[in-house]
């Protein structure tokens, strides 16, 4: 893998594979990439669901992708120049497969393995995790927010394991750790605040605790095109009182 920054040169430098494209954040990533004219492969376990959500109508190529099935990953990632992973464990009746260890850890590791395999054309890998992913090492093991979020299957611990594997992989990565995700528009939630890793913990003293999913998607998309985003971990929240922060400063 190249040691230099490997940001995309422009909208024609694609396609970009969006993993978890039918999720609340993933489909916003797809929409924003398409709005920029970027070729998109929308990866999901259920392509019928992806179609019903309008992803094909937006111009995305729908591909079947299960993060626990490497063959489906290989087919979906073939020829892609970047990956944005917006997957996340959601409870279901199939807990043997739909659990944090499988989805947030093993599944992400599978994506990284394919992205680093010989012949891969992936330049940059953007991974969405969460605030407090590294809470224990950051001295926040007793943080009530960490305990609450991590209670179901150790989801934050599994996300951390995936982060560490990505960071050690040699890939040019960007890790985005958002605060509480809101489906409200950015105007309702506030302007973006970007901070370095292990600086924001969902505390009352933090400058913000929530963020619009639209804003998270915007950060993920911008991370593909800025050299300064290379091998960075950013923690993102919003606040109505925060000043407007231009995209060219997000990773400065």
C-alpha positions as CSV (number, residue, x, y, z in Angstrom):
1,X,0.0,0.0,0.0
2,X,1.3,3.5,-0.7
3,X,2.8,5.5,2.1
4,X,1.6,8.8,0.7
5,X,-2.0,10.2,1.1
6,X,-4.3,8.4,-1.3
7,X,-7.3,10.7,-1.5
8,X,-9.5,10.5,-4.5
9,X,-8.7,13.0,-7.2
10,X,-12.3,13.9,-8.0
11,X,-15.8,12.7,-8.7
12,X,-14.7,10.5,-11.6
13,X,-12.2,8.6,-9.5
14,X,-14.6,5.8,-8.5
15,X,-16.5,3.8,-8.0
16,X,-16.9,4.0,-4.2
17,X,-18.3,1.0,-2.4
18,X,-20.7,2.0,0.4
19,X,-21.1,-0.9,2.9
20,X,-24.3,-0.8,4.9
21,X,-26.0,1.3,2.2
22,X,-29.5,0.7,3.3
23,X,-28.8,2.0,6.8
24,X,-29.9,5.4,8.0
25,X,-26.3,6.7,7.6
26,X,-25.3,4.6,4.7
27,X,-28.1,5.8,2.4
28,X,-27.2,9.4,3.2
29,X,-23.6,8.6,2.1
30,X,-24.9,7.2,-1.1
31,X,-27.1,10.2,-1.8
32,X,-24.3,12.7,-1.1
33,X,-21.8,10.8,-3.3
34,X,-24.3,10.7,-6.1
35,X,-25.0,14.4,-5.7
36,X,-21.3,15.0,-6.4
37,X,-21.4,12.8,-9.5
38,X,-19.4,10.0,-7.9
39,X,-20.0,6.4,-9.1
40,X,-21.4,4.4,-6.2
41,X,-21.8,0.7,-5.5
42,X,-24.4,0.4,-2.8
43,X,-23.6,-2.8,-0.9
44,X,-26.2,-4.5,1.3
45,X,-27.5,-7.9,2.2
46,X,-30.9,-7.1,0.7
47,X,-30.8,-5.5,-2.8
48,X,-34.6,-5.4,-2.9
49,X,-34.6,-3.2,0.2
50,X,-31.9,-1.0,-1.4
51,X,-34.0,-0.6,-4.5
52,X,-37.1,0.2,-2.4
53,X,-35.2,2.9,-0.7
54,X,-34.5,4.6,-4.0
55,X,-30.7,3.9,-4.2
56,X,-30.9,2.6,-7.8
57,X,-33.1,5.5,-8.8
58,X,-30.4,7.8,-7.4
59,X,-27.9,6.2,-9.8
60,X,-26.2,3.8,-7.5
61,X,-25.3,0.3,-8.6
62,X,-26.8,-2.2,-6.2
63,X,-24.6,-5.1,-5.2
64,X,-25.3,-7.9,-2.8
65,X,-22.8,-7.8,0.1
66,X,-22.7,-9.7,3.4
67,X,-19.8,-8.7,5.5
68,X,-19.6,-12.2,6.8
69,X,-19.2,-13.6,3.3
70,X,-15.8,-12.9,1.8
71,X,-16.9,-14.0,-1.7
72,X,-19.6,-11.4,-1.8
73,X,-17.2,-8.7,-0.5
74,X,-14.7,-9.6,-3.2
75,X,-17.3,-9.3,-6.0
76,X,-18.7,-6.0,-4.6
77,X,-15.3,-4.4,-4.1
78,X,-13.7,-5.4,-7.4
79,X,-12.4,-2.3,-9.1
80,X,-13.5,0.1,-6.4
81,X,-11.1,3.0,-5.5
82,X,-12.5,3.6,-2.0
83,X,-14.7,2.1,0.7
84,X,-17.0,3.8,3.2
85,X,-18.2,1.3,5.9
86,X,-21.3,2.5,7.7
87,X,-22.4,-0.9,9.0
88,X,-23.5,-1.4,12.6
89,X,-25.1,-4.1,14.6
90,X,-28.8,-3.9,15.0
91,X,-30.7,-6.4,17.2
92,X,-32.6,-9.2,15.4
93,X,-33.9,-12.6,16.1
94,X,-30.8,-14.1,14.5
95,X,-28.4,-13.1,17.3
96,X,-25.9,-15.8,16.3
97,X,-25.2,-13.7,13.2
98,X,-26.5,-10.3,14.0
99,X,-24.3,-9.4,17.0
100,X,-21.5,-6.9,17.5
101,X,-18.7,-9.5,17.4
102,X,-19.8,-10.6,14.0
103,X,-21.0,-7.3,12.4
104,X,-18.9,-4.6,14.0
105,X,-15.7,-6.6,14.4
106,X,-15.4,-9.7,12.1
107,X,-17.4,-8.1,9.3
108,X,-15.2,-5.0,9.2
109,X,-12.1,-7.2,9.4
110,X,-13.3,-9.1,6.4
111,X,-13.7,-5.9,4.4
112,X,-10.2,-4.8,5.4
113,X,-8.8,-8.2,4.4
114,X,-10.3,-7.9,0.9
115,X,-9.3,-4.2,0.5
116,X,-5.6,-5.2,1.3
117,X,-5.5,-8.3,-0.8
118,X,-3.2,-8.4,-3.9
119,X,-4.8,-6.7,-6.8
120,X,-7.0,-4.5,-4.7
121,X,-7.6,-1.0,-6.2
122,X,-8.8,0.5,-2.9
123,X,-7.1,3.8,-2.1
124,X,-8.9,4.9,1.0
125,X,-11.1,3.2,3.6
126,X,-13.5,5.3,5.7
127,X,-14.9,3.6,8.8
128,X,-17.8,4.9,10.9
129,X,-17.6,3.8,14.5
130,X,-18.7,5.8,17.6
131,X,-17.6,8.2,20.4
132,X,-16.2,6.3,23.4
133,X,-14.9,3.4,21.2
134,X,-11.6,3.8,23.0
135,X,-13.1,4.8,26.4
136,X,-11.2,2.4,28.6
137,X,-7.8,3.4,27.3
138,X,-8.8,7.1,27.5
139,X,-9.7,6.8,31.2
140,X,-13.5,6.8,30.6
141,X,-14.2,3.2,31.6
142,X,-16.6,4.4,34.3
143,X,-18.3,6.8,32.0
144,X,-22.1,6.1,32.1
145,X,-22.4,6.8,28.4
146,X,-19.8,4.1,27.7
147,X,-21.4,1.6,30.0
148,X,-24.8,2.2,28.5
149,X,-23.7,2.0,24.8
150,X,-21.4,-1.0,25.4
151,X,-24.0,-3.0,27.4
152,X,-25.4,-4.9,24.5
153,X,-22.7,-7.4,23.3
154,X,-19.8,-5.1,24.0
155,X,-20.4,-3.2,20.8
156,X,-17.9,-0.4,21.5
157,X,-15.2,-2.9,22.4
158,X,-15.9,-4.8,19.1
159,X,-15.7,-1.5,17.2
160,X,-12.4,-0.7,18.8
161,X,-11.0,-4.1,17.7
162,X,-12.0,-3.3,14.2
163,X,-10.5,0.2,14.4
164,X,-7.2,-1.3,15.6
165,X,-7.1,-3.9,12.8
166,X,-7.8,-1.2,10.2
167,X,-5.0,1.0,11.6
168,X,-2.5,-1.8,11.5
169,X,-3.5,-3.0,8.0
170,X,-1.4,-0.6,5.9
171,X,-4.5,0.9,4.3
172,X,-5.0,4.6,4.0
173,X,-7.8,5.0,6.4
174,X,-10.1,7.6,8.0
175,X,-12.0,6.7,11.2
176,X,-15.1,8.8,11.9
177,X,-16.5,8.6,15.5
178,X,-19.8,10.4,15.7
179,X,-21.8,11.3,18.7
180,X,-25.5,10.4,19.2
181,X,-27.0,10.0,15.7
182,X,-30.0,12.1,14.9
183,X,-32.3,11.8,11.9
184,X,-33.0,15.5,12.1
185,X,-31.6,17.9,9.5
186,X,-28.3,19.6,10.3
187,X,-30.1,22.9,10.7
188,X,-32.0,21.4,13.6
189,X,-29.0,19.8,15.3
190,X,-26.3,22.3,14.8
191,X,-23.1,23.0,13.0
192,X,-20.3,20.5,12.9
193,X,-17.5,20.3,15.5
194,X,-14.5,18.1,14.6
195,X,-12.1,17.1,17.3
196,X,-9.2,14.6,17.6
197,X,-9.4,11.1,18.9
198,X,-10.2,10.5,22.6
199,X,-11.3,14.0,23.3
200,X,-15.1,13.8,23.3
201,X,-17.0,11.5,25.6
202,X,-20.7,12.5,25.5
203,X,-20.3,14.6,28.7
204,X,-22.2,17.7,29.7
205,X,-19.0,19.6,29.5
206,X,-18.3,18.6,25.9
207,X,-19.1,21.2,23.2
208,X,-21.7,18.9,21.6
209,X,-23.2,15.4,22.1
210,X,-25.4,14.7,19.0
211,X,-24.9,15.0,15.3
212,X,-27.2,14.8,12.3
213,X,-26.7,11.7,10.2
214,X,-26.5,14.0,7.2
215,X,-23.5,15.7,8.7
216,X,-21.8,12.4,9.4
217,X,-22.3,11.4,5.8
218,X,-20.8,14.7,4.7
219,X,-17.7,14.1,6.8
220,X,-17.4,10.6,5.3
221,X,-17.7,11.9,1.8
222,X,-15.2,14.7,2.3
223,X,-12.8,12.3,3.9
224,X,-12.3,10.7,0.5
225,X,-11.1,13.8,-1.2
226,X,-8.8,15.5,1.3
227,X,-5.2,14.5,1.7
228,X,-5.2,15.9,5.2
229,X,-7.7,13.2,6.2
230,X,-5.2,10.4,5.7
231,X,-4.8,8.1,8.7
232,X,-6.8,10.3,10.9
233,X,-9.3,9.5,13.7
234,X,-11.9,12.3,14.1
235,X,-14.6,12.7,16.6
236,X,-17.6,14.6,15.4
237,X,-20.6,16.2,17.1
238,X,-22.7,19.3,16.5
239,X,-24.0,22.3,18.4
240,X,-26.4,25.1,17.5
241,X,-23.9,27.5,19.0
242,X,-20.9,26.3,17.0
243,X,-19.6,28.5,14.2
244,X,-20.0,27.3,10.6
245,X,-16.9,25.2,9.9
246,X,-16.0,25.0,6.2
247,X,-15.2,21.5,4.7
248,X,-11.7,22.4,3.8
249,X,-10.9,22.9,7.5
250,X,-12.5,19.6,8.7
251,X,-9.2,17.6,8.6
252,X,-6.7,20.5,8.9
